[in-house]
Amino acid sequence: MLNNELQQIIESIVSREPRYSREAYKFVNAAVNYAAAAKNPAGHIHARELLAGVSEFALKEYSIFYEDILKSWGINTAADIGNIVFALVDHRVLGADTHDSIEDFNTDYDLFALAHSPASRRQTPQIKVPTID
């Protein structure tokens, strides 16, 4: 899907459902692509695998700050990821099979556990922090 077309679809979704920011939809779309490539390059991934991939992608992109970033976009729970995924499925940005359901995301999965793990505290962010010389 072309970036401009994706942008228009996201604008349409946000205008009707402003609960999540535009950035949330862009992030989840990118995270699904990341998770699919990492977890099952040949095809379908299930909700639990997707949620793990979302957390990994968020940690990779935003380091330990990902919890604050995702929450600022309206993403607080696994159910929020499901709502965004299925909004994108409804607009044919993402695909789902007949066994997939938004209820699969109504789970106690902790999206932010990686941000609180000791290993993530040692990880260096991939962003450059400006310095004053």
Secondary structure, 3 states (H helix, E strand, C coil): CCHHHHHHHHHHHHHHCCCCCHHHHHHHHHHHHHHHHHHCCCCCCCHHHHHHHHHHHHHHHHHHHHHHHHHHCCCCCHHHHHHHHHHHHHCCCCCCCCCCCHHHHCCCCCCCHHHHCHHHHHCCCCCCCCCCC
